[in-house]
Amino acid sequence: MSPAPRRGAGEPRPGGAGKAAAPRLVRTPRHAVADRPFLVIWEATRACPLACAHCRAEADPLRSPHELDGAQARSLMDQIAAFGRPHPLFVITGGDPFQRPDLVELVAYGTSIGLRVAVSPSGTPTLTRENLTAVRDAGAVALSLSVDGSTAARHDTFRGVDGVFDLTLDGWRAARDLGLKVQINTTVSRYSLEDLADIAALVRRERAMLWSGFLLVPTGRGAELDSLTAEETEDVLHFLYDCGAFMATKTTEGHHFRRVVLQRAALAERGEAPRTGDLHARLTARATALGLFAGERRTVRRPPMDVSSGRGFVFVSHTGEVTPSGFLPLSADNTKHRPLTDIYRESPLFRVLRDPTLLRGKCGACEYRSVCGGSRSRAYAVTGDPLAADPWCAYQPAYQAAFQPKDKKNKGAPPCAQ
Ligand code: SF4
């Protein structure tokens, strides 16, 4: 088994300031992440009738003959259960998982062996109340849906097919009525940037359980979308933090959100406001105009979970390849030949990714490396090195800032780094 990640002297702890009675600012899994993942995502199929601009899977309308079949999928679920209790959350994604005729049967099997199963379908004509009722009755507890625009025109343009927005909204409302927890995922790219406040208002109005800002990883078709700058990303993270006072928010491939949460809590304790950029000001003004920052506040913020690629998180492809994330296409092995427990605990790739002392560039020098560590997927997509610095992070680690020449000090450093 891999050793527990080492935390360097002076590195912030996930709980924040360390006061025993203080609410936790960042959650950690109840078990050692070197022993078992918190989350297992399985790409049940790559088949999907949509043609989304960002698609990681470069989805195809037809199912592949190389997909895990029903018996192999059940074997995968047995391997997940073998991690022990508490079992990892098991998410069935795609492509569109409803393209598999055995989806309900697989959800029922996973539930029967004690897994908590969630499903992540696409906004297609298969997203019906009838199908959602079937997966709910089979034991699924949650559903995640993608909303990348606040209007039908914006969302459907991004998704590449007319009518997807309305199908998604109908499915969202049906799932909510059926008692499924609904998470809404929004791809944060240049396309959605100025629409984020309107999307947030929609998410709050339609009472999603959770809103996740997915910071684009330039891989698959996403490689063709305009990337954000690190400073724009910083403003988005602060906006998500602000929204978190009124609705549950999180990020995907935005690990530095945990750093922002810790920094904002420290600033709040000192009675100081963050210094943010123009994008944050525009999003705040729009959100205020929409009434997003009015009304009932959450009594407790939802703390982000301290997991990342290969460290509490594992992805299994439609053919059984095991990668640290769906956006980090480095396979450690295949569940057809080797148990997932073994691959996750022992493969050199996963062991390396669990050791923050091996990070390079500014992530390696950063005092937040143990609680953040940056997106390994984005580092790999942009540089070819999964241990390199996350190129979408604007933070200047204190160690590096201290050794900058005097005339360069604080130039271009993010406001919260100062
Ligand atoms: S420099 Fe790296 S580890 Fe530090 S906050 Fe940014 S992404 Fe996280």
Residues whose N, C-alpha, C, O or C-beta is under 5 A from the ligand:
A	BS01	SF4	H256 R259 K362 C363 C366 Y368 R369 C372 G373 G374 D390 C393 Y395
